[in-house]
Amino acid sequence: MDKRVQKYREQVYAHPHEHHLVLPPIRVAIALTSRWGPGDFYERPKREVLSFNLVTKGNMFYRQAGRHGVVSPGELFIAHKGRNQRFETGDAGFLHKRSILVEGIGLDAIMQVTGLTAIDHVRFDRPAQITNLFRRCYRLMRDKPSEFASELSVLAYAIINHCCHSAATKHPPAVRAAIEFMEQNLKYSPKLPAIAAAARLSVRNCIRLFRIHLNNSPVSFFIGLKMNAAKAMLMHSALSIKQVAVELGYGDQFHFSSQFKRRTGQSPRAFRREYQKAEPCDILALIRADDRLRAKAVPDPNVAGLHGRRLAPSVQRW
């Protein structure tokens, strides 16, 4: 059951994009600011949407798909689609955060290819930059100037890029060099000595560094990159499974399918079929449902919700 304690304050602005003739592949549907107090929390099984949540003051404790941690000011929590999650006010006793809800046909692909699907918590060397991006998203969604939807899409890409870059820079230069070599050679199958040589490491040191910093072997990590790219191709291209295999350096389609199933628990065909029949989250319907329920709720002037009004407790969007 969805749960939400609603003593906290939120200021929410939304844009359903329903009247746009051409939809950007990645777009911001909702931008909000929140102020939580002691005991405030949000909990939901198998969340339908993805959001980026930047803590600005206080701290936040989260649990997501078996992982947990504390997010401090200037750090970001990615609330992923399809995962059980709970986040709440941390031991600071209060939490201020900025959030954007992102959607679009290209979102799953870019999250897979960048590796952000495996990341919950991002720390930034320059938190002021990411804070500025969130502020711009919020102001654009609030004021809705001309062409604001396109600019929001650009900002969403920038936030994803910052997350990806910040996650990568936590690794030593040699590890980053090895990963860059892998990303540039997804269509081929370089052996471990070639990967180590690209990073100017011995094979032994390459294995050791990957174990320390990525908790994985170089070869297994490389296969994971290939499988992420395969998921993106299966979801968002018309390539046949054989063509996907060739694009990722597999001369044998059956070997590719076997490795894909071992990693994902599904065959490539089953993965594509399940994605294609999955219903996308209807943001507009959620907003309309929220309006209908809010109209029946007793207004509380001390709690701000969508455009300054209270959100109905039964409407779970973020």
Rosetta blueprint (number, residue, H / E / L):
1 M L
2 D L
3 K E
4 R E
5 V L
6 Q L
7 K L
8 Y L
9 R E
10 E E
11 Q E
12 V E
13 Y E
14 A E
15 H L
16 P L
17 H L
18 E L
19 H L
20 H L
21 L L
22 V L
23 L L
24 P L
25 P L
26 I L
27 R E
28 V E
29 A E
30 I E
31 A E
32 L E
33 T E
34 S E
35 R E
36 W E
37 G L
38 P L
39 G L
40 D L
41 F E
42 Y E
43 E E
44 R E
45 P L
46 K L
47 R L
48 E L
49 V L
50 L E
51 S E
52 F E
53 N E
54 L E
55 V E
56 T E
57 K E
58 G E
59 N L
60 M E
61 F E
62 Y E
63 R E
64 Q E
65 A L
66 G L
67 R E
68 H E
69 G E
70 V E
71 V E
72 S L
73 P L
74 G L
75 E E
76 L E
77 F E
78 I E
79 A E
80 H L
81 K L
82 G L
83 R L
84 N L
85 Q E
86 R E
87 F E
88 E E
89 T E
90 G L
91 D L
92 A L
93 G L
94 F L
95 L E
96 H E
97 K E
98 R E
99 S E
100 I E
101 L E
102 V E
103 E E
104 G L
105 I L
106 G L
107 L H
108 D H
109 A H
110 I H
111 M H
112 Q H
113 V H
114 T H
115 G L
116 L H
117 T H
118 A H
119 I L
120 D L
121 H E
122 V E
123 R E
124 F L
125 D L
126 R L
127 P H
128 A H
129 Q H
130 I H
131 T H
132 N H
133 L H
134 F H
135 R H
136 R H
137 C H
138 Y H
139 R H
140 L H
141 M H
142 R H
143 D H
144 K L
145 P L
146 S L
147 E L
148 F H
149 A H
150 S H
151 E H
152 L H
153 S H
154 V H
155 L H
156 A H
157 Y H
158 A H
159 I H
160 I H
161 N H
162 H H
163 C H
164 C H
165 H H
166 S H
167 A H
168 A H
169 T H
170 K L
171 H L
172 P L
173 P H
174 A H
175 V H
176 R H
177 A H
178 A H
179 I H
180 E H
181 F H
182 M H
183 E H
184 Q H
185 N L
186 L L
187 K L
188 Y L
189 S L
190 P L
191 K L
192 L H
193 P H
194 A H
195 I H
196 A H
197 A H
198 A H
199 A L
200 R L
201 L L
202 S L
203 V H
204 R H
205 N H
206 C H
207 I H
208 R H
209 L H
210 F H
211 R H
212 I H
213 H H
214 L H
215 N L
216 N L
217 S L
218 P H
219 V H
220 S H
221 F H
222 F H
223 I H
224 G H
225 L H
226 K H
227 M H
228 N H
229 A H
230 A H
231 K H
232 A H
233 M H
234 L H
235 M H
236 H H
237 S L
238 A L
239 L L
240 S L
241 I H
242 K H
243 Q H
244 V H
245 A H
246 V H
247 E H
248 L L
249 G L
250 Y L
251 G L
252 D L
253 Q H
254 F H
255 H H
256 F H
257 S H
258 S H
259 Q H
260 F H
261 K H
262 R H
263 R H
264 T H
265 G L
266 Q L
267 S L
268 P H
269 R H
270 A H
271 F H
272 R H
273 R H
274 E H
275 Y H
276 Q H
277 K H
278 A L
279 E L
280 P L
281 C L
282 D L
283 I H
284 L H
285 A H
286 L H
287 I H
288 R H
289 A H
290 D H
291 D H
292 R H
293 L H
294 R H
295 A H
296 K H
297 A L
298 V L
299 P L
300 D L
301 P L
302 N L
303 V L
304 A L
305 G L
306 L E
307 H L
308 G L
309 R L
310 R L
311 L L
312 A L
313 P L
314 S L
315 V L
316 Q L
317 R L
318 W L
